[in-house]
């Protein structure tokens, strides 16, 4: 994992948005080690000279090999309200993915049913899984790769990775889901986050360019 800027790109007394690098866990692991949450807690503690523990809890998480925006709550009230926005699908998340191959359709909507076990998701029948929906749009094409913009309409486990793989276009580097290319990360980045501020109710938009 490359070094990264260990400070938020959006911060106030209630919320915090941080750009997570691929390879860094969102939350601390039971075995210990560095995490995004731990790094930002330490940054806040030092920056504002805060004594004692710092309240900071992620509203959502990103997989270890995925980069991009993570939304944190800085108070329990903010956490409760932002979690309600997640449940009500008021928070909009846009991802960028560089996939293998070229798509016939330049934009569309994918609707599948997903089940997961043993750290991997799979597409199953309607009776066996939960609905997973996303929209995609082609941004750029190369000879045998495509850059996609993706908007999630549901938030299932490994949803983007499983659905793109099922299409026959796994994300570059994602060998778990059938990619031929291999690396220490996958080319999936959470690049745009829109949410309503938990106190003012103002619509907040935060963006981050993909590193690939």
N, C-alpha and C positions, 0 to 999 in steps of 0.2 A: 504494500500500500504506500502510495506517495504521501509526502507531507501535505497538510492542508491548512487553511486559515481557520484557526480555532476560535472563531467568534461568530455571532449571529449576523445574518444579513437583514433581519427585521427584528426589532426588540422594543418592547415597552414594559410597563409594570405587570401586564397580564398575560402576554403571549410572547413567543420567541420562535423564529424560523431559522433553521440552520441548513447549510448545504453539506450533506453527508458524502464523503468519498467512498468509492467502492472498496470493500474489504474491511470496513470498520463496522462493528455491530452497533445498532441503534441504542440498545440497552446493555448494561453489564451482564456478562455471562457468569454462571455459578462458579466456573473455574477461575474467574478473575480476568484481569487484563484491561486494556484500553477500550473505551466505548464513547460514542458520541455524547450520550447523556452525561457521563462522567467528566468528559472534557469541558462541556459547556457549563456544568455546575461549577467546576474549578475556575473557569473564566469569569463567571458572574461573581463568585466569592471574592476573587482578587480585584476585579474591576470596581466593585462597589463596596469593598471592605466589609463584607457581610459576616458577622459572627454566627457560629452554629451551622445547622444544616440549611441547604438551599432547596426549596420546593421547585422541582422541574420534572414534568412527566410528559412523555410523548403521547399525542392524540392518535397517532398511527405509527406504523413502523415500515422500514424498507428492508428487504432481504440483504444479507451480508454482501453479495457481489453486485448490488445495485447502488447507483449514486443518485444524489438529488436532494430535494427539499423535504425536510421533516419539521412538522409543526409540534411545538411543545406548549404546554400550559404552565404558567408560573404561579397560579393559585388554584386551590381546590374548586372555587366557584367557576373559574375559567375552564377548568378541566371538564366539569359537569356539563357546562353549556356547549363546549366544543364537541364533546362526545355525543350530545343530543343532535348537533348538526350532522355528525357523521351518520348516525342512525337514520336521520331523516333525509340523507343524501343531499344536503345543502352545500357541502364542501365539494368543490370541483377540482379534480386532479388531472393534469395533462402530462403524459410521458412522451419521451422520444426513444425509439428503438431502432438500431441498425440490424437488419435481418438478412439472412442468407437468401439468395434468389431474387427474382423480380416478380411483382404481383401483377396479375392480369387486370384486376380492378383497381383503379387509382384511389378510390375511397369506398367505404362501406361500413356496415355494422355487423359485428360477430355476436352470435347468441348461441351459447352452449350450456351444458349442465356439467358441473364439476364436482368431483369427490376427491378426497385426499387421504393418504395414510403413509406412514414411513417416510415423511419429509418430501413427498412428491405428489403433485396433483395430476388427475387424469380426466379426460372427457368421457362421460358416461351417459346413460339414458336419463330421461326426465325423472323417472321414478327413483333413480339411485343417487341423484346429485342435486346441487343447488344451482339456480340460474346464474349465469355469468354473461354480462353484456359489456361490450366496448365498441367505440367507433374509431376508425382509422382513416388516415389520409397520407398519401405518398408525398414526401417533401423533396426527396432527391433520389436519383438512381445511378448506380454504377453498372459495370458489366454483369456482375453476379451478386450484387447486394443492393439493398434499398433502405433508405432512412424514412421512418414512419413517425407521424404524430398521432398519439393515441389518447382518447378521452375515456376514462373509466366511468361506467354507469353503475357498476357493482364493485365490491371490494373483496373478492374471493382469494383464498390462499393460492399464490403463484398463478393467478388468473392470466395475466398477460403472457407469461412464459408458456403456459399450457395451451392457450388458445392459438398463439402464433405458431407453435410447434405443430399443432393439429392441422393447421392450414398448409403445412409443408414449408414454412418459413421460420425456422427457429432463430432466436436472437443470437447474434455473433458472439461466440465464446461460451454459450450456454450448453455445454456438453450433456448436462443432466437431462435436457429436453431435446437432444438429438443434433446439436450443432456439430459441424465438422471442424470448425475453428476452435482453438483451445487457448485459454489464458487464465490469469488470476482474477479476472472480473468478467462481467457480461456487459454488452453495450445496451443497457437499459437505464434511462435517467429520468427522474421525476423533475420536470422542468418548469411547471406552472401550477400554482396553488391559489385558489380563490376561496375565501371564507368570510364569514361575518364576524367582526370583532365581538367578543363575548360580553363586553360592557357597553360600548357605544353603538353597536350594531352596524357600524360602517363596513362597507364591502372592502376587503383588503385583497390586493393581488400581488403576489411575489413570484418573480421569474428567475430562472437560472439556465444558462446555456449548457447543452450537453458537452462532455469532454471528448467526444469522438466525432 
